[in-house]
Amino acid sequence: MNVTDSTSSGFIGKKHAGFPEQSAIDIKTRRNVTEPRSVKRFQFSNTLPHAARLTTGAVSCTLLLSLGGCGLFSSGKPQAPPQMPNPEAFYNNGIDALRSHRYALASAEFEGLQQNYPYSGYTANAQLMEGYAYYLQDKYPEAAQQLNRYIELHPTSPDSAYAFYLLALCFYEQIADVRRDQQLTVEALGRLQDVVVRFPQSSYARDAQLKIDLCRDHLAGKEMLIGRYYEQQHNYESSVNRFQSVVQDFQTTNHVPEALYRLVEVYMKLGLTDQARKSATVLAYNYPASKWYHYAYNILKRHKLLQDNIPLPGTPVNMATPAPAPDANQKAFANMASAPKVKAPPPPTFSASPAPVKHVTSDQLAPPETTTTEIR
């Protein structure tokens, strides 16, 4: 490259642009100065000291050892995955958990059996036992769901009576005080009636009948509570409807004497003396020794409404068909919220394991009989 070409090509323009004039010799000198620097840097990067080389070797060995730990260089056999327990192991583990009062573990074992072996001979019992495990944990919605499923899938099972009874207890043990909503009481009453109607000869029918009477007594107590509130608010028409409902729909409960007395009291406030006298007469013939008849008798005596057919309090009245007296259990458990709740016993199959279902292969099946017809 000559000087004339370099000055004529690019440096004339720089000169006119205000840059100082430079010669080609200066440019070549600048290139000669900068080129060895890059060479020196390249040579410095390739000439590593001895300590650096040792460090690089150590890192390489570490990487090889780590790869060997990952299994790339291992010659051993791969580990086998954990085996799934068989249905009998699932069921026995659940039974053992129930006996040791580990109810959450028991429900998990029975659920695992149903999910992994839905067609096993242990599955039906596992469904029932899972519902019982939820019941012992006071998880009544989960227990009711599981028992409903068992009843739908196995309606003719020998344990269906127990399933209906345990399902009724799931609602019965949730009954609240009479000051709260009584929808669960109505549901429990219906479920208990199913036990009595479907299995009248079973051992669960008698206990179900007793609980039916207690549920009816509880519902009557709710009606009396509402009727007394209406009477305090001077809403006499609504209070009469509530008291009459107790007398007509809950005749065997121990709230009937008070309901008849309240009718006498409300009728006198409304000025309906004939209805008050009739209610007092019914109270006298059915419950002559009751304190409520004593109160009603005093009201009629105060207003001079006594007649010859109204006996004195405590005088027995001869009747062709006397009304049944309130049961002692009804008096003891008038408030079902405070009644002691005893857990139900386990199902009959709790102690015995069900026999597993034998699976028959296609080779063991007998070939179908073939019949030949003669063509004429």
Secondary structure, 3 states (H helix, E strand, C coil): CCHHHHHHHHHHHHHHCCCCCCCHHHHHHHHHHHHHHHHHHHHHHHCCCHHHHHHHHHHHHHHHHHHHHCCCCCCCCCCCCCCCCCHHHHHHHHHHHHHCCCHHHHHHHHHHHHHHCCCCCCHHHHHHHHHHHHHHCCCHHHHHHHHHHHHHHCCCCCCHHHHHHHHHHHHHCCCCCCCCCCHHHHHHHHHHHHHHHHCCCCHHHHHHHHHHHHHHHHHHHHHHHHHHHHHHCCCHHHHHHHHHHHHHHCCCCCCHHHHHHHHHHHHHHHCCHHHHHHHHHHHHHHCCCCHHHHHHHHHHHHCCCCCCCCCCCCCCCCCCCCCCCCCHHHHHCCCHHHCCCCCCCCCHHHCCCCCCCCCCCCCCCCCCCCCCCCCC
